């Protein structure tokens, strides 16, 4: 089968197309998916550059997948051959979506809504699950609360705005000036230019904040959250950091989220996508053989929405 394989760590140039990998056979509880599209996420190029959570070579990257169930393993009852499905391979060790076929635990996938094409479906799982687990499971956002989403036009951010709005929150999203109207169209009550806005003055007493950045942005964002509120970061924080100290001093719940496989969460995402309440913005969709170019685009930054590989 065709797949994008890396045999060393490094830049995008380490990603190469091979056409002779064996087609995998599903084991108990597994399904084999004929991949139609694979989402590309920042964690993909981080794992390409250096061993992070997955330390093995050769490596086929990718966690987001949309495709057709090609074969089912022993004991699978919730899906059938021929079903169109999408989901996230178990993060971080269940990697392998940049391929013609991939194995997945049956309960990591759900049926793809009929009104969502494979490209848009493949863009949803990892980023949407991250946003759902941050806002619903961790921050426990409820109707009427105020939520700050930093990077609201980005991969996680633009989905988080939609999910928080669906939960009934008043969302304040930050983005570059060119993306502010787009952020408002996603459901944000207010959109702020992060290049020119003093976040300290503009946002006060937020009930929750989702911040997919580190450094000064993460530190500054803490001042926006009220005592008893929840601050969710998506990047590792060193023990005893200024962020943790400040959060503790001000009575803020400070949580670092690593996305997990979540069948129930994926079903919620599928239902929201089916109803039109959740839709991925596609920055670009490229053929599988251009995986290296997709990584170059992503690492260069300034991506609005998601990148997807079409298999």
Residue pairs with C-beta under 8 A, 6 or more apart in sequence:
1 19
1 21
1 22
1 23
1 99
1 100
1 101
2 17
2 18
2 19
2 21
2 99
2 100
2 288
2 311
3 17
3 18
3 21
3 60
3 96
3 98
3 99
3 100
4 15
4 16
4 17
4 18
4 60
4 61
4 62
4 98
4 99
4 288
4 291
4 309
5 15
5 16
5 17
5 18
5 21
5 58
5 59
5 60
6 14
6 15
6 16
6 48
6 57
6 58
6 59
6 61
7 14
7 16
7 57
7 58
8 14
8 57
9 48
9 49
9 50
9 51
9 57
10 48
10 49
11 49
12 45
12 48
12 291
12 292
12 293
12 295
12 296
12 299
13 292
14 48
15 48
15 61
15 291
15 292
15 295
17 288
17 289
17 291
21 60
21 99
23 32
23 100
23 101
24 32
24 101
24 102
24 103
25 32
25 71
26 32
26 71
26 72
26 73
26 76
26 103
27 73
27 74
27 103
28 73
28 74
28 75
29 73
29 74
29 75
29 76
29 105
29 106
29 107
30 72
30 73
30 76
30 103
30 104
30 105
30 106
31 69
31 70
31 71
31 72
31 73
31 76
31 79
31 85
31 103
31 104
31 105
31 106
31 109
32 69
32 70
32 71
32 72
32 73
32 101
32 102
32 103
33 65
33 67
33 68
33 69
33 70
33 85
33 101
33 102
33 103
33 104
33 109
34 67
34 68
34 69
34 70
34 100
34 101
35 65
35 66
35 67
35 97
35 99
35 100
35 101
35 102
35 311
36 66
36 67
36 68
36 118
36 122
36 310
36 311
37 65
37 66
37 67
37 118
37 119
37 121
37 122
37 285
37 308
37 309
37 310
37 311
38 62
38 64
38 65
38 66
38 97
38 98
38 99
38 122
38 288
38 308
38 309
38 311
39 62
39 63
39 64
39 65
39 66
39 97
39 122
39 123
39 124
39 125
39 126
39 127
39 306
39 307
39 308
39 309
40 62
40 64
40 291
40 294
40 295
40 298
40 306
40 307
40 308
40 309
41 63
41 64
41 126
41 127
41 155
41 306
42 155
42 298
43 52
43 63
43 91
43 92
43 126
44 61
44 62
44 63
44 295
44 298
45 295
45 298
45 299
46 52
47 53
47 54
47 59
47 61
47 92
47 95
48 59
48 61
48 295
52 92
53 92
53 93
54 92
54 93
54 95
59 95
60 95
60 96
60 97
60 98
60 99
61 95
61 96
61 97
61 98
61 291
62 89
62 95
62 96
62 97
62 98
62 99
62 309
63 88
63 89
63 91
63 92
63 94
63 95
63 97
63 125
63 126
64 86
64 88
64 89
64 97
64 122
64 123
64 124
64 125
64 126
65 86
65 87
65 88
65 89
65 97
65 102
65 104
65 109
65 122
65 125
66 84
66 85
66 86
66 112
66 118
66 119
66 121
66 122
67 84
67 85
67 86
67 102
67 118
67 311
68 82
68 83
68 84
68 85
69 79
69 80
69 81
69 82
69 83
69 84
69 85
69 109
70 81
70 101
71 81
72 79
72 80
72 81
72 106
73 106
76 106
78 106
78 107
79 85
79 106
79 109
79 111
83 111
84 111
84 112
84 118
85 109
85 110
85 111
85 112
86 109
86 110
86 112
86 118
86 121
86 122
86 124
86 125
86 266
86 270
87 104
87 108
87 109
87 110
87 125
87 266
88 108
88 125
88 126
88 129
88 259
88 261
88 266
89 95
89 96
89 97
89 102
89 104
89 108
89 261
90 105
90 108
90 261
91 126
91 258
91 259
91 260
91 261
92 258
94 104
94 105
94 108
94 261
96 102
96 103
98 288
98 291
98 309
99 311
100 311
105 261
107 263
108 261
108 263
108 266
109 266
110 263
110 266
110 267
110 269
110 270
111 270
112 118
112 121
112 270
113 121
113 270
113 273
113 274
114 274
115 273
115 274
115 276
116 273
116 274
116 279
118 310
119 282
119 285
119 308
119 310
120 273
120 279
120 280
120 282
121 273
122 308
122 309
123 280
123 282
123 305
123 306
123 308
124 159
124 269
124 273
124 278
124 280
125 266
125 269
126 259
127 155
127 156
127 159
127 280
127 306
128 159
128 163
128 269
128 278
128 280
129 259
129 260
129 262
129 265
129 266
129 269
130 156
130 160
130 234
130 257
130 259
131 156
131 159
131 160
131 163
131 164
131 210
132 163
132 262
132 265
132 268
132 269
133 257
133 259
133 260
133 262
133 265
134 160
134 210
134 232
134 234
134 257
135 141
135 147
135 160
135 163
135 164
135 167
135 169
135 208
135 210
135 232
136 163
136 167
137 265
138 230
138 232
138 255
138 257
139 147
139 207
139 208
139 210
139 230
139 232
140 230
141 147
141 164
141 167
141 168
141 169
141 207
141 208
142 167
142 168
142 169
143 167
143 168
143 169
144 168
144 169
144 170
145 168
145 169
145 170
145 207
145 208
146 169
146 170
146 172
146 205
146 206
146 207
146 208
147 164
147 169
147 170
147 171
147 172
147 206
147 207
147 208
147 209
147 210
148 171
148 172
148 173
148 174
148 203
148 206
148 208
148 209
148 210
148 211
148 221
148 224
148 225
149 157
149 160
149 161
149 164
149 171
149 172
149 173
149 174
149 188
149 209
149 210
150 157
150 173
150 174
150 194
150 209
150 210
150 211
150 212
150 213
150 217
150 221
151 157
151 174
151 175
151 194
151 211
151 212
151 213
152 158
152 160
152 161
152 171
152 173
152 174
152 175
152 179
152 183
152 186
152 188
152 191
153 173
153 175
153 176
153 179
153 182
153 183
153 281
153 304
153 305
154 212
154 303
154 304
154 305
155 303
155 305
155 306
156 210
156 212
156 234
157 173
157 175
157 210
157 212
158 182
158 183
158 186
158 280
158 281
158 304
158 305
159 278
159 280
160 210
161 171
161 173
161 183
161 186
161 187
161 188
162 186
162 187
162 272
162 277
162 278
162 279
163 272
163 278
164 171
164 187
164 210
165 171
165 186
165 187
165 188
166 187
166 272
166 277
166 278
169 207
169 208
170 189
171 187
171 188
171 189
171 190
172 188
172 189
172 190
172 191
172 192
172 202
172 203
172 206
173 183
173 186
173 188
173 190
173 191
173 192
174 191
174 192
174 193
174 194
174 197
174 199
175 182
175 183
175 191
175 192
175 193
175 194
176 193
176 194
176 195
176 302
177 193
177 195
177 196
179 191
179 304
180 191
180 192
180 193
181 191
182 281
182 304
183 191
184 190
184 191
192 199
192 202
192 203
194 217
199 220
199 221
199 223
199 224
200 220
200 223
200 224
203 224
204 224
204 226
205 224
205 225
205 226
205 229
206 224
206 225
206 226
206 229
207 225
207 226
207 229
207 230
208 225
208 229
208 230
208 231
208 232
209 221
209 222
209 224
209 225
209 229
209 230
209 231
209 232
210 232
210 234
211 217
211 218
211 221
211 231
211 232
211 233
211 234
212 233
212 234
212 235
213 235
214 233
214 235
214 237
218 233
218 235
218 243
219 242
219 243
219 246
221 231
222 231
222 243
222 246
222 247
222 250
222 252
225 231
225 250
225 252
226 252
227 250
227 251
227 252
228 251
228 252
228 253
229 252
229 253
230 252
230 253
230 255
231 247
231 252
231 253
231 254
231 255
232 255
232 256
232 257
233 243
233 254
233 255
233 256
233 257
234 256
234 257
235 256
236 256
237 243
237 244
237 254
237 256
243 254
244 254
246 252
247 253
247 254
248 254
269 278
272 278
273 279
280 305
280 306
281 304
281 305
281 306
282 305
282 306
282 307
282 308
283 297
283 303
283 304
283 305
283 306
283 307
284 294
284 297
284 307
284 308
285 307
285 308
285 309
285 310
286 293
286 294
286 307
286 308
286 309
286 310
287 309
287 310
288 309
288 310
288 311
290 309
291 309
294 307
294 309
297 303
297 307
298 307
